[in-house]
């Protein structure tokens, strides 16, 4: 990444009000014309300007700026503020910059000067197991718990949800003005390269999100998203609904920025390296909310290596009492089985009736390496179906390919879900909604979330579950807590509603020996 120097900024500001003259610009920058030529060639090679040197009398040199030099310099200054002394900063503040830039500097210089950039902390390593290493860390990739684990630790969203409470994260204040949600951002949030988070960054993320998921409840009511000020944006809606805040708390709404083909986030860690079998997270040096005890996190998909680490560090696997995931079967309503056959099969699976063959054929989809629950279901199906076929696929194929691709009658699913809003979240996912979104009951559940207060949601969730069961569309097999690695010195840690451990929340960690 090439930084903007102060002379380029001065040239940019000068050219807002003046025509180019080599003699005048050289005098303004206090350099020779030869030095100016060298600098202009360098700025051109770095991709900041295009210039056409006029030849002959009356042919003036023309300069075009390819980037917003003022904005680029502000970010450079914030990243490298420690390199400037007080006199240099006063000199920069005296430049004829826009009111927005001066406001940013006034708001941020003191905060950044006192933030710990070159801090010295003890290195504490932690290893966690992921059943797959995501190839690309981006919130608009197909989501599974592996990608969600990474996003939850490298990124942040405008809001978060805990239980039935929507909390502000990157938002310092919001208000409804008619059907417009006005959002004021925190003013000291940095991406992992040091760039400050502006409203423009958030608007770009939300624009991409709405384009990709325009049919989701909440997002389908958005008319426009606009920058109002440096740290302020406006979401214009067809009608006022706090559901938009819930949607913007989801992992697919993680705030990011693409710069030089790198995806940057604002969370406590950043992706240091990404390989097919291991992903390394390191402490984000510009994260000022708090400095985590865990500085390096290794996410691996080698179970033997993971177990070796557990034994070597004398770690314990602690199971949470709160349930974060659900094993269930979901049936294709358009398959050859009748409603009564699906309901009878459900009763047999749940042990309410004895198995016997009464179905001619059945194709079931499952993910390779699933729990023992799959084996028990297969045994039951073999006892009830004349011609049973189990279609086993990799997690990658399951995530990336639509459900229609597999041509099956039933799918074995395991989903990490916030239990308070599990069915609404399932309807947000492509796999579950493929067979259920057409029902008026599915539309009604989404209507409740859009138009009714949060107090109604739990009742609507219960009614929807009863609809699925009574119509032979789902068989709930089991619920599971989260397995968390701990040691005696772990005093506290946080688990999200999706069962993801926030590594920065682990406190009081022993030094690795």
PANUNU-436099 format. One record per residue (C-alpha): residue number from 0; x, y, z. Coordinates in Angstrom, 3 decimals, always signed. Example, Ala and Ser with C-alpha at 12.3 -4.5 7.8 and 13.67 -1.06 7.14 Angstrom:
2
0,+12.300,-4.500,+7.800
1,+13.670,-1.060,+7.140
! end
This chain:
513
0,+0.000,+0.000,+0.000
1,+1.437,+3.384,-1.100
2,+0.880,+6.255,+1.302
3,-0.046,+9.800,+0.307
4,+2.661,+12.308,+1.208
5,+1.997,+15.850,+2.371
6,+3.229,+17.497,-0.827
7,+0.700,+15.554,-2.904
8,-2.040,+16.682,-0.501
9,-0.922,+20.309,-0.856
10,-0.939,+19.992,-4.647
11,-4.446,+18.500,-4.521
12,-5.724,+21.371,-2.351
13,-3.938,+23.984,-4.498
14,-5.510,+22.627,-7.691
15,-9.019,+23.019,-6.277
16,-8.709,+26.777,-6.812
17,-5.829,+27.293,-9.278
18,-4.666,+26.304,-12.744
19,-1.424,+24.361,-13.002
20,+1.795,+26.290,-13.496
21,+5.122,+24.576,-12.847
22,+6.688,+27.749,-11.522
23,+3.761,+28.620,-9.229
24,+3.356,+25.049,-7.937
25,+7.099,+24.699,-7.305
26,+7.078,+27.917,-5.297
27,+3.960,+26.790,-3.406
28,+5.529,+23.438,-2.522
29,+8.929,+25.066,-1.843
30,+10.797,+22.742,-4.218
31,+12.572,+23.127,-7.551
32,+10.808,+22.498,-10.857
33,+13.077,+19.487,-11.428
34,+12.034,+18.031,-8.057
35,+8.403,+18.678,-8.980
36,+8.816,+16.718,-12.229
37,+10.299,+13.763,-10.339
38,+7.483,+13.826,-7.804
39,+4.797,+14.014,-10.496
40,+6.292,+11.008,-12.273
41,+6.332,+9.117,-8.970
42,+2.710,+10.063,-8.145
43,+1.697,+8.945,-11.618
44,+3.444,+5.565,-11.180
45,+1.750,+5.154,-7.778
46,-1.656,+5.635,-9.408
47,-2.595,+8.944,-7.787
48,-2.561,+11.253,-10.827
49,-2.619,+11.388,-14.602
50,-0.822,+14.317,-16.189
51,-0.210,+15.518,-19.707
52,+2.850,+17.750,-20.006
53,+2.025,+20.634,-22.334
54,+4.637,+21.226,-25.017
55,+5.122,+24.609,-26.614
56,+3.809,+28.053,-25.878
57,+0.235,+28.143,-24.650
58,-0.056,+24.392,-24.008
59,-0.587,+24.045,-20.251
60,+0.063,+20.871,-18.279
61,-3.192,+19.129,-17.347
62,-3.479,+17.063,-14.143
63,-6.266,+14.635,-13.259
64,-6.483,+13.151,-9.763
65,-7.434,+9.451,-9.803
66,-8.270,+9.293,-6.087
67,-9.626,+11.525,-3.362
68,-6.201,+12.602,-2.125
69,-7.589,+14.384,+0.919
70,-9.399,+11.259,+2.164
71,-6.360,+9.076,+1.399
72,-4.102,+11.417,+3.372
73,-6.447,+11.502,+6.380
74,-6.315,+7.714,+6.580
75,-2.521,+7.773,+6.144
76,-2.227,+10.324,+8.946
77,-4.413,+8.306,+11.312
78,-2.392,+5.142,+10.630
79,+0.929,+6.889,+11.154
80,+0.080,+9.545,+13.726
81,+2.887,+8.394,+16.016
82,+5.410,+9.554,+13.380
83,+4.243,+13.188,+13.578
84,+5.230,+15.753,+16.186
85,+2.994,+18.533,+17.470
86,+4.365,+21.203,+15.103
87,+3.767,+18.990,+12.051
88,+0.213,+18.252,+13.166
89,-0.502,+21.957,+13.681
90,+0.833,+22.654,+10.201
91,-1.459,+20.021,+8.671
92,-4.474,+21.347,+10.589
93,-3.821,+24.787,+9.058
94,-4.195,+23.476,+5.476
95,-7.275,+24.458,+3.487
96,-8.992,+21.085,+3.846
97,-12.737,+20.431,+3.852
98,-14.782,+20.893,+6.991
99,-15.342,+17.122,+7.169
100,-11.599,+16.382,+7.162
101,-10.917,+18.971,+9.828
102,-13.760,+17.575,+11.906
103,-12.288,+14.072,+11.619
104,-8.881,+15.313,+12.707
105,-10.299,+17.231,+15.654
106,-12.330,+14.174,+16.723
107,-9.631,+11.576,+16.224
108,-6.147,+12.964,+16.764
109,-6.358,+12.981,+20.538
110,-8.095,+9.581,+20.633
111,-5.570,+7.962,+18.322
112,-2.581,+9.521,+20.065
113,-3.655,+7.884,+23.299
114,-4.634,+4.545,+21.799
115,-2.114,+1.748,+22.184
116,-0.664,+1.028,+18.753
117,+2.776,-0.312,+19.458
118,+1.796,-2.071,+22.648
119,+3.772,-4.885,+24.167
120,+1.701,-7.832,+25.331
121,+2.570,-11.357,+26.242
122,+1.830,-13.815,+23.478
123,-0.878,-16.333,+24.331
124,-1.725,-18.924,+21.716
125,-5.009,-20.772,+21.490
126,-6.072,-23.541,+19.125
127,-9.634,-24.337,+18.174
128,-11.039,-26.989,+15.862
129,-13.065,-26.190,+12.734
130,-14.528,-28.970,+10.621
131,-13.536,-26.936,+7.553
132,-11.349,-23.929,+6.810
133,-13.317,-21.417,+4.715
134,-11.622,-20.568,+1.417
135,-12.727,-16.923,+1.517
136,-13.579,-14.813,+4.543
137,-16.435,-12.642,+3.324
138,-19.912,-12.178,+4.863
139,-21.707,-12.693,+1.547
140,-20.210,-16.144,+1.029
141,-22.567,-19.061,+1.876
142,-22.592,-19.098,+5.675
143,-21.946,-22.084,+7.915
144,-20.726,-22.207,+11.496
145,-17.072,-22.386,+10.358
146,-17.276,-19.106,+8.443
147,-19.441,-17.579,+11.181
148,-16.742,-18.468,+13.750
149,-14.149,-16.504,+11.785
150,-16.451,-13.563,+10.996
151,-17.527,-13.257,+14.639
152,-13.908,-12.859,+15.718
153,-12.518,-10.654,+12.947
154,-15.566,-8.537,+12.215
155,-18.262,-6.449,+13.830
156,-21.803,-5.498,+12.903
157,-23.830,-2.366,+13.497
158,-25.874,-4.273,+16.084
159,-25.672,-7.521,+18.026
160,-28.417,-9.641,+19.542
161,-28.316,-11.371,+22.907
162,-31.470,-13.289,+23.701
163,-34.326,-10.936,+22.807
164,-32.277,-7.759,+23.133
165,-30.812,-5.878,+20.168
166,-27.700,-3.987,+21.275
167,-25.710,-1.253,+19.544
168,-22.154,-2.220,+18.530
169,-20.701,+0.098,+15.899
170,-23.633,+2.467,+16.469
171,-23.358,+5.152,+19.114
172,-26.894,+6.477,+18.618
173,-29.846,+5.861,+16.313
174,-33.277,+7.406,+15.859
175,-36.324,+7.077,+13.650
176,-37.388,+10.191,+11.773
177,-40.556,+9.131,+10.044
178,-39.632,+6.011,+8.062
179,-35.920,+6.893,+8.018
180,-33.503,+5.221,+10.436
181,-30.703,+7.673,+11.200
182,-27.528,+5.915,+12.376
183,-24.638,+7.708,+14.091
184,-21.454,+5.605,+14.052
185,-18.804,+5.264,+16.713
186,-15.991,+7.659,+15.777
187,-12.937,+5.680,+16.824
188,-13.413,+2.370,+14.958
189,-10.519,+1.242,+12.770
190,-10.055,-1.441,+10.177
191,-7.101,-3.777,+10.725
192,-4.869,-1.642,+8.461
193,-5.574,+1.448,+10.553
194,-8.143,+3.113,+8.272
195,-10.966,+4.797,+10.141
196,-14.513,+3.499,+9.646
197,-16.657,+6.113,+7.876
198,-20.346,+6.176,+6.997
199,-19.370,+5.728,+3.347
200,-17.839,+2.314,+4.170
201,-21.033,+1.167,+5.878
202,-23.257,+2.435,+3.059
203,-21.206,+0.469,+0.520
204,-21.514,-2.717,+2.612
205,-25.266,-2.292,+3.050
206,-25.734,-1.544,-0.651
207,-23.959,-4.795,-1.554
208,-25.966,-6.692,+1.078
209,-29.314,-5.421,-0.180
210,-28.356,-6.252,-3.752
211,-27.413,-9.814,-2.743
212,-30.308,-10.471,-0.323
213,-33.047,-8.088,-1.413
214,-35.801,-10.635,-0.699
215,-35.026,-10.990,+3.025
216,-37.556,-9.603,+5.522
217,-36.454,-6.160,+6.601
218,-34.117,-5.661,+3.655
219,-37.023,-5.895,+1.216
220,-38.472,-2.734,+2.794
221,-35.311,-0.645,+2.273
222,-35.743,+2.118,-0.294
223,-32.248,+3.609,-0.101
224,-29.113,+3.890,+2.024
225,-27.305,+7.223,+1.981
226,-24.358,+9.000,+3.598
227,-25.568,+11.980,+5.623
228,-22.276,+13.024,+7.177
229,-18.831,+11.627,+7.901
230,-20.101,+9.315,+10.647
231,-23.819,+9.402,+9.911
232,-26.006,+7.464,+7.476
233,-29.693,+7.141,+6.667
234,-31.682,+3.997,+5.845
235,-34.974,+4.962,+4.196
236,-37.701,+2.337,+4.626
237,-41.183,+1.797,+3.196
238,-42.372,+1.603,+6.782
239,-40.780,+1.898,+10.197
240,-39.684,-1.508,+11.545
241,-37.030,-2.353,+14.121
242,-36.574,-5.683,+12.330
243,-33.969,-3.903,+10.191
244,-31.739,-3.676,+13.293
245,-32.130,-7.417,+13.910
246,-31.203,-8.160,+10.283
247,-28.168,-5.887,+10.525
248,-27.002,-7.884,+13.563
249,-26.611,-11.044,+11.450
250,-23.224,-12.323,+10.342
251,-23.990,-11.636,+6.689
252,-24.187,-7.940,+7.687
253,-20.607,-7.853,+9.030
254,-18.934,-4.551,+8.132
255,-15.900,-4.832,+5.864
256,-13.818,-2.876,+3.389
257,-11.993,-4.049,+0.282
258,-8.664,-2.343,-0.304
259,-5.939,-3.506,-2.684
260,-7.880,-6.778,-3.116
261,-7.726,-7.419,+0.647
262,-10.872,-7.758,+2.757
263,-10.489,-5.744,+5.955
264,-12.597,-5.919,+9.117
265,-12.813,-3.957,+12.380
266,-12.887,-6.772,+14.962
267,-10.371,-7.782,+17.646
268,-8.440,-10.100,+15.288
269,-7.455,-10.148,+11.636
270,-6.719,-13.041,+9.297
271,-2.932,-13.311,+9.306
272,-2.708,-16.401,+7.094
273,-5.188,-18.685,+5.385
274,-4.330,-22.177,+4.167
275,-6.505,-25.215,+3.349
276,-5.789,-26.870,+6.708
277,-5.082,-23.949,+9.041
278,-6.178,-20.352,+9.549
279,-4.285,-18.008,+11.851
280,-5.853,-15.008,+13.568
281,-3.675,-12.333,+15.131
282,-4.502,-9.408,+17.355
283,-5.717,-6.359,+15.434
284,-3.256,-3.616,+16.512
285,-5.853,-0.904,+15.837
286,-8.590,-2.474,+17.955
287,-8.935,-0.111,+20.919
288,-12.031,-1.444,+22.704
289,-9.879,-3.755,+24.784
290,-6.699,-5.796,+24.401
291,-7.547,-9.513,+24.563
292,-5.562,-11.986,+26.622
293,-5.527,-14.358,+23.644
294,-3.245,-12.803,+21.024
295,-2.918,-15.613,+18.446
296,-5.647,-18.060,+17.466
297,-4.987,-21.113,+15.299
298,-8.082,-22.622,+13.703
299,-7.330,-26.095,+12.347
300,-9.276,-28.924,+10.746
301,-6.826,-31.641,+11.822
302,-8.595,-33.411,+14.679
303,-5.434,-35.269,+15.822
304,-3.450,-32.042,+16.051
305,-6.285,-30.428,+17.967
306,-6.516,-33.294,+20.466
307,-2.745,-33.241,+20.932
308,-2.927,-29.548,+21.828
309,-5.756,-30.218,+24.287
310,-3.759,-32.926,+26.069
311,-0.476,-31.002,+26.016
312,-2.032,-27.877,+27.521
313,-4.123,-29.876,+30.002
314,-7.259,-28.280,+28.631
315,-10.786,-29.412,+29.448
316,-13.770,-29.609,+27.151
317,-16.634,-27.849,+28.894
318,-20.189,-28.229,+27.608
319,-22.452,-25.220,+27.990
320,-25.856,-25.684,+29.562
321,-27.397,-23.377,+26.986
322,-28.294,-25.091,+23.696
323,-26.939,-23.590,+20.500
324,-27.602,-26.166,+17.771
325,-30.356,-28.482,+16.628
326,-30.310,-31.798,+14.725
327,-33.446,-32.294,+12.648
328,-34.870,-33.862,+9.519
329,-36.693,-31.740,+6.999
330,-38.936,-33.351,+4.376
331,-39.567,-32.379,+0.786
332,-43.332,-31.655,+0.709
333,-43.399,-32.477,-3.013
334,-41.885,-35.951,-2.682
335,-43.896,-39.105,-3.360
336,-44.685,-39.678,+0.348
337,-48.095,-38.648,+1.589
338,-48.633,-36.493,+4.658
339,-49.719,-39.534,+6.689
340,-46.606,-41.468,+5.656
341,-44.349,-38.578,+6.693
342,-46.097,-38.235,+10.046
343,-45.956,-41.983,+10.681
344,-42.248,-42.042,+9.805
345,-41.717,-39.187,+12.266
346,-43.437,-41.131,+15.054
347,-41.219,-44.182,+14.372
348,-38.042,-42.050,+14.371
349,-39.052,-40.570,+17.719
350,-39.682,-44.065,+19.166
351,-43.448,-43.659,+19.441
352,-44.188,-46.588,+17.087
353,-42.399,-49.771,+16.077
354,-40.727,-49.758,+12.641
355,-42.038,-51.762,+9.716
356,-41.722,-51.447,+5.950
357,-44.478,-49.217,+4.529
358,-42.584,-46.884,+2.120
359,-41.433,-48.012,-1.349
360,-38.391,-45.741,-1.785
361,-36.613,-42.844,-0.100
362,-33.500,-40.732,-0.766
363,-31.895,-38.950,+2.180
364,-29.135,-36.314,+2.085
365,-26.512,-36.056,+4.829
366,-23.143,-34.432,+5.362
367,-20.022,-36.548,+5.591
368,-18.790,-36.869,+9.161
369,-22.136,-36.026,+10.802
370,-23.008,-37.161,+14.316
371,-24.091,-40.660,+15.358
372,-27.643,-39.336,+15.034
373,-27.391,-39.964,+11.278
374,-26.513,-43.627,+11.817
375,-29.594,-44.165,+13.979
376,-31.856,-42.463,+11.447
377,-30.402,-44.586,+8.628
378,-31.120,-47.744,+10.643
379,-34.730,-46.631,+11.115
380,-35.167,-45.802,+7.435
381,-33.748,-49.170,+6.409
382,-36.408,-50.804,+8.605
383,-39.219,-48.751,+7.023
384,-38.241,-48.364,+3.354
385,-37.995,-51.032,+0.662
386,-35.442,-49.105,-1.381
387,-33.483,-46.628,+0.754
388,-30.572,-44.540,-0.573
389,-28.308,-42.396,+1.585
390,-26.638,-39.565,-0.344
391,-23.538,-38.391,+1.545
392,-21.800,-35.172,+0.454
393,-18.931,-33.019,+1.694
394,-19.681,-29.921,+3.688
395,-18.358,-27.814,+0.790
396,-20.830,-29.361,-1.672
397,-23.681,-29.028,+0.804
398,-22.969,-25.335,+1.364
399,-22.391,-24.283,-2.222
400,-24.981,-26.330,-4.138
401,-28.745,-25.654,-4.023
402,-31.009,-28.277,-2.469
403,-32.647,-29.056,-5.821
404,-29.278,-30.271,-7.105
405,-29.380,-33.358,-4.854
406,-32.897,-34.575,-5.788
407,-33.705,-36.022,-2.358
408,-36.822,-36.564,-0.240
409,-35.402,-35.712,+3.160
410,-32.350,-33.868,+4.510
411,-30.521,-34.385,+7.770
412,-29.637,-30.906,+9.035
413,-27.571,-29.613,+11.920
414,-27.877,-25.875,+12.386
415,-26.364,-23.488,+14.903
416,-29.218,-21.183,+15.862
417,-30.290,-18.610,+18.434
418,-32.960,-20.673,+20.151
419,-35.207,-17.671,+20.788
420,-35.579,-17.049,+17.046
421,-34.563,-20.353,+15.481
422,-37.264,-20.659,+12.813
423,-37.004,-17.075,+11.639
424,-33.264,-17.613,+11.249
425,-33.864,-20.897,+9.408
426,-36.099,-19.060,+6.957
427,-33.234,-16.633,+6.341
428,-31.103,-19.565,+5.144
429,-31.428,-20.913,+1.623
430,-31.375,-24.638,+2.472
431,-34.314,-24.723,+4.891
432,-36.411,-22.135,+3.067
433,-36.176,-23.994,-0.265
434,-38.982,-26.353,+0.795
435,-40.847,-24.110,+3.236
436,-40.859,-20.491,+2.059
437,-43.971,-20.965,-0.127
438,-46.247,-21.709,+2.847
439,-48.447,-18.874,+4.098
440,-47.348,-19.835,+7.648
441,-43.725,-19.039,+6.696
442,-44.802,-15.687,+5.316
443,-46.839,-15.022,+8.455
444,-43.863,-15.723,+10.754
445,-41.813,-13.214,+8.779
446,-44.748,-10.777,+8.911
447,-44.792,-11.036,+12.736
448,-41.081,-10.221,+12.895
449,-41.558,-7.248,+10.577
450,-44.709,-5.753,+12.062
451,-45.028,-6.893,+15.675
452,-43.028,-6.109,+18.793
453,-40.441,-8.583,+20.045
454,-42.886,-9.848,+22.700
455,-44.884,-11.572,+19.936
456,-41.930,-13.423,+18.435
457,-41.714,-16.345,+20.875
458,-45.425,-17.134,+20.512
459,-45.137,-16.988,+16.715
460,-42.100,-19.285,+16.806
461,-44.034,-21.875,+18.851
462,-46.992,-21.783,+16.459
463,-44.721,-22.185,+13.455
464,-42.979,-25.190,+14.994
465,-46.354,-26.840,+15.569
466,-47.287,-26.181,+11.938
467,-44.067,-27.870,+10.711
468,-44.559,-30.912,+12.957
469,-48.265,-31.345,+12.197
470,-47.619,-31.188,+8.460
471,-44.794,-33.718,+8.519
472,-42.185,-31.178,+7.416
473,-39.754,-31.531,+10.320
474,-38.614,-34.063,+12.902
475,-36.569,-32.551,+15.735
476,-33.989,-35.114,+16.838
477,-31.866,-33.396,+19.474
478,-30.457,-30.140,+20.824
479,-26.803,-29.550,+21.718
480,-24.759,-27.147,+23.759
481,-21.361,-25.780,+22.775
482,-18.115,-27.572,+23.544
483,-15.614,-25.001,+24.850
484,-11.928,-25.529,+25.612
485,-11.075,-24.226,+29.087
486,-8.326,-24.342,+31.655
487,-8.434,-23.575,+35.381
488,-7.292,-19.993,+34.806
489,-10.141,-19.160,+32.401
490,-12.237,-16.845,+34.527
491,-14.749,-15.892,+31.878
492,-15.607,-16.195,+28.194
493,-18.496,-15.227,+25.963
494,-20.442,-17.444,+23.594
495,-22.674,-15.819,+20.985
496,-26.276,-16.852,+20.360
497,-24.962,-19.028,+17.516
498,-22.605,-20.903,+19.852
499,-19.426,-19.183,+18.682
500,-16.708,-18.510,+21.252
501,-15.489,-14.904,+21.212
502,-11.775,-15.455,+21.672
503,-11.186,-11.872,+22.799
504,-13.587,-12.472,+25.725
505,-11.388,-15.183,+27.297
506,-9.644,-13.627,+30.278
507,-6.886,-14.638,+32.696
508,-4.971,-17.056,+30.491
509,-1.893,-18.906,+31.695
510,+1.337,-18.331,+29.829
511,+2.079,-21.056,+27.309
512,+4.968,-23.271,+28.409
! end
